[in-house]
Amino acid sequence: MAVVKPFRGLRPPQNLVENVSCLPYDVMNSEEAAQMAEGKKESLLHVTRAEIDLPAGTDTHSEIVYEKAVSNFQKMQSEGWLVDDEEAKFYIYAQTMDGRTQYGIVGCAWYQDYFNGIIKKHELTRPDKEEDRMILTRYTNANIEPVFFSYKAVPEIDEIVDRIVKNQPADYDFVAEDGFGHHFWAINDAAVNKRIEELFETKVPYTYVADGHHRTAAASRIGVERAENNPKHKGDEEYCYFMAVHFPDNQLKIIDYNRVVKDLNGLSKEDFMNRVIDKFYMQDMGTEIYKPASLHEFSMYIDGHWYKLNAKPGTYNDNDPLEILDVNVLSKHILDDILGIADLRTSKRIDFVGGIRGLGELQKRVDSREMQVAFALYPVSMEQLINIADSGNIMPPKTTWFEPKLRSGLVIHKI
């Protein structure tokens, strides 16, 4: 069963939370981070993207950047922009997008659960990206940013959250520059905190990494590293735990993650289309954007027109957790077989566009002739994600897109 425990958070005062909080480090480049932090000396971007306070062109992985992150982190605490809570507790973090709100429990996961299969993943990680987050954690001695977990909903946890949200004023409640609402409550009742911990231990057999595979791997490896280097290691040290926001699966919605391709692999448009119809039923939908409406339905944009593609029987297997995935159907029967793109991780001929940007972004990139064809997919479901993780399989890269992103800086866990 899952180990999820309360912790003593490091948080901004209410009047500074909008300046301190920021988007996660990996959804922006250095220039964008600098723009976001402009005029906000309290922004956590001065820690997560500390290169913005150094000369332009500074290597983001250089020692001077990590040292700057530490000095900025220390300054945020000494200036009172981040303040320690007096006691360990859970927190509720809710996000609102398009009128829909999802409520997560902020608590600390146990590093060993990552290695014993209690924390389940659905993506591969890259060692270089893991190491980058490990270095930042080593320098700051903190989980600066949370990871995004899910679990199969537990009614009693939902009831506790509902009761607190209805009866206790939020510690933080604001709409960020991205238009999404962010709401945050500290759970101050010791008995309630204990009960939540018990419910995870008795009712939640597994948790699932929704977003943040590299940060999860890095935090877990830090736990191992610290344990091995501590001759007095007992197993209950703070480095054995890392911060995660745990959302019930029935509140989450995955957004589509789409593909654009630079060329047709030497084929004419006609030859390409003829090969596509071997495996897909095709219908010309005209010049207006067409969005897939169901599983195994795709939309394709090429030469100014949108086409509806429906996968023919035999191209998918709804009884197999991998072969049911539309990303695999598209990859096997079009990207690989026709366009010659076998490795999505390394090919320079393909790019990926999160559904939050809208299908107009696909059309724009094809119309500009930067790309030649675009494919929009029906979003993966939470059920599919959990089935993949439970079966020990791995999703193809760029399969799931979660919005809103978790804001960094609402709470930090010191290790």
MOCORMO-V842380 format. One record per run of one state. SS is the DSSP state (hx for helix, st for strand, lp for the rest). FROM is the first residue (numbers start at 1). TO is the last residue. If there is no record, write none. Layout:
# MOCORMO-V842380
ss = [SS/SS]
from = [FROM/FROM]
to = [TO/TO]
This chain:
# MOCORMO-V842380
ss = [lp/st/lp/st/lp/st/lp/hx/lp/st/lp/hx/lp/hx/lp/hx/lp/hx/lp/hx/lp/st/lp/st/lp/st/lp/st/hx/lp/st/lp/hx/lp/st/lp/st/lp/hx/lp/st/lp/st/lp/hx/lp/st/lp/hx/lp/hx/st/hx/lp/st/lp/st/lp/hx/lp/st/lp/st/lp/st/lp/hx/lp/st/hx/lp/hx/lp/st/lp/hx/lp/st/lp/st/lp/st/lp]
from = [1/4/6/7/8/9/12/14/21/22/23/25/28/30/38/45/49/50/54/63/79/83/85/89/90/91/98/100/111/116/119/121/127/141/142/144/147/152/155/168/172/176/181/187/190/204/207/212/213/229/238/241/249/252/254/256/257/262/269/277/280/287/297/303/305/312/326/337/350/355/358/359/368/373/378/382/391/401/403/408/409/412/415]
to = [3/5/6/7/8/11/13/20/21/22/24/27/29/37/44/48/49/53/62/78/82/84/88/89/90/97/99/110/115/118/120/126/140/141/143/146/151/154/167/171/175/180/186/189/203/206/211/212/228/237/240/248/251/253/255/256/261/268/276/279/286/296/302/304/311/325/336/349/354/357/358/367/372/377/381/390/400/402/407/408/411/414/415]
